[in-house]
Amino acid sequence: MHGKLPETPELAAIRERESTIGVPLDYQRDMAAASPGSALRLQEIGRLVRENQSVPEPVAMMAALGAVMAEDCGDCVQIYVNLALKAGIDKAMVKAALEHRYSDLPIDLKLGVCFGRVVSENDPMLLEKGAALEARFGRKALVDLALVVALARFYPTVKRALGHSRTCAEAKVTV
């Protein structure tokens, strides 16, 4: 970031989002300085994906967590850990997901985190996991989860492109 930015509605929205997710969004400040309005557009994309979800929020949060774990963006993993906890997912369940102890998870959370990972890793199990989610929650839910996973992967991509990404190995993720 280059110097102190004057107060704008965009910076206020970034600060509000930081208080919600519990992680600094320096890359969004960088975006706002270089291209005013870009961080607001980024937040609007997120709002549109989260709107009218047909899948339970904990399942969506676990799918997003699985996706960002595969992306190896430590800050993004921390964001989704924080959001999963805010969605009411028990700390032990979040920790089990982070440690790849999927057998310790209830079926819905396991389906979510595994779906996020297999999509992000282009794993051959993708069709099986997608079919299981569709059978449990319906086709609309599968569409909604596809968007959730794509969005979760979108943020690390933007951060990486702007030179703001830190790998999970560099960042200590806490539950």
N, C-alpha and C positions, 0 to 999 in steps of 0.2 A: 504494500500500500504506500502511496506517495503523499505524505502530509495528512493533516486533519481535514476531514470533509465537513462542509457546512451541513447543519441539520436539515434533513429532508424527510418527507413521508417514507421514502424508500429505506433510509437508514433506521427510522423508527420501526418499520416493519421487520427489518433484520434483527434489531435488538429484541423485539417481541418474540420472534421465532427462536432466538438464542435462549431466552428465558424458558421457553416451552421445551426445547430439546436438550438443554444443559451442556451445549458445546459451542465454542466460538465459531462464527461463520465469517472468518477473515476473507475467504475467497469471494463471498458475496459482496463484501465491502469493496474489494478489488474490482469486481464486476461493475458495481454501481459507480465507482469513480471513472472507470474507462468507458462505460456505456450506460449512462443513466437510464433507469427503467428495466434493465436486464435482470436484476435480482428480483424485482417484482414479478416479471414474467415467469421466472423460474418458480417462484412461490405459487403462482397461479396454476402452473402445470400440476404441481403437487396437490393443490386443492381440488382440481378437476378429477384427478385420479382417485382421491379419497372420497369424493362425493357419491352418495347413493350406493355404497358397497353392499353387496348381497351376501357376503361372507362375514362370519363373526370377526370383529376387530382383532382378537388375539391370534387368529389364524393368519390374517393379513400381516400382522406385525412379525410373526414368525417366518412367513414367506420372505418378507423384506430382509429380515435378519439373515436368513440363509443366503440370500442373494448377495448382500454386502460382505458376508464372510468370504464368499467365493471371490469377490472383487479385491480383497486384501487391502481395504482402506480402513485403518484403525479408527480414525475419527468417525467415519460413517457407521462402523460397527457400534461404537459408543452411542451414537445418536439413536440407533434402532434398539439397543439395549435399554436406553432411557425411555424410549417410546413404548417398548414392550412392557416395562414395569408400570408406566402410566396407564397402559391398557388393562392393568390388573393381572398380568401374568406373574405368577409366583417367582421369586428370585431363584429358587432351586431349579425351576424349569428353564429359565433363561441361562443359568449356569450350565445345565445339562446340554443345552443346544450349543453353547460356546465350546464345550468340551467334547462335542460329537457323541454324546451318550444318548442317542435317540431312543433307545429302548426304555429310558427313564421318563419319556414324555407321554402324555395322554395322546391318543390317536390323532385328534384334530391338530394339535400343536406339532406333532411329528410329521403329519402330512404337509403342513405349511412350511416348516423349515426345510424339509427334504425337497419339496417342490422348488423353493427358491434356489437351493443349491443345484439341483439337477438342470434347471433351466439355465442358470448362469454358467455352469460347467459343460453344457451341451452333452450331458450324460445320457447314455442309452436307456436309462431307467425313466427318462422324461415321459414317454408315452404311458407307462404304467402308473407313474405318480399322478399325471394329469387325469387319467381315467378314474383313478381312485378318488381324487378330489371332485371330479364331475359327478361321479356316482353318489357321493356323500352330500354335496351342496348344490349341484345343478350346473348347467352350461354357463349361465350368467356369472356364477361365482368363479368359474374357471377363467372367463374373460376378465373379470375384475382382478383376479390374482395375477394373471398375465401382465396387466397394467401395473399392478403394485410391484411386481418383480422388475419390470422394465424401468420403472421410476427409481427404485432403489439402486439399480445399476447406473442410472443416468447421472446421479450426483457424483459418484467417484470418477466417472468419465470427465465431467466438467472440471472437477478439481484437478485431476491429472493433467488435463489439457492446459490449465492455467498455472501449473507448477505448484499447486497447494496440497498435493496428496501426500499422506504418510502411510506407510504400510502398517499392518497389524503388528509386525515384529518391532516397529519403532514406537508404537503407541501402546500404553498400558490401558486395556479395557477393564473397567470395573463394573461389578454388578451390585 
